[in-house]
Amino acid sequence: MVQVVGGMPRRDATRIVGALGVTACLAVLGAVLYSAGLLRAQDETQPVDDMTAKYHFLSADDTLAILDEEGRLKGYIEVAQPEEESDDVLSYDILEGSRKKAHVEFRTNRIHGKYYRFSGTVERGKGHKHKDADYFRLTGDLDVITVKSETGKETAQTFRVVFKSFGKSETDEN
């Protein structure tokens, strides 16, 4: 015996409700997967075509300036001396520098038996516009190389660093 529900046999009503449930589940699953794809796309780093900028260096008074000319890097690092030594700012020129996609390397000239070497990556930071602070980030290993003048022996101290680009208001002050 077949029961009739609202003018329709019960087994047909059950099939329709079941089909609607499956359709609703598929719709929800599709929406979740689509949302996850959008979030993943937002989290992926955008490629950096030109990393030309000034960056914060090791201390608040130090600056790393990079000019990116189609993957060849030029620039300098300005390092303030401790007050007890001098009020001079030493300017280390970037002698060799390159960027291949996101990978960045550079090396500076030597002053007073010291130079810098960096190897890492460039990526977009948290800044939304080019004039925002932290629009670019350099993340990697910085070697501070000390050369003994008597022997020429090099000693390296390696630091894991993140250099964030200056914002427009910071560069206007300098």
Secondary structure, DSSP 8 states (H G I E B T S, - for coil): ---EETTEEHHHHHHHHHHHHHHHHHHHHHHHHHHHHHHHHHHS----S---EEEE-SSTT-EEEEEEETTEEEEEEEEE--TTT-S-EEEEEEEEEEEETTEEEEEE--BTTEEEEEEEEEEE-S-SSTTSTTSEEEEEEEEEEEE-TTT--EEEEEEEEEEEB--HHHHHH-
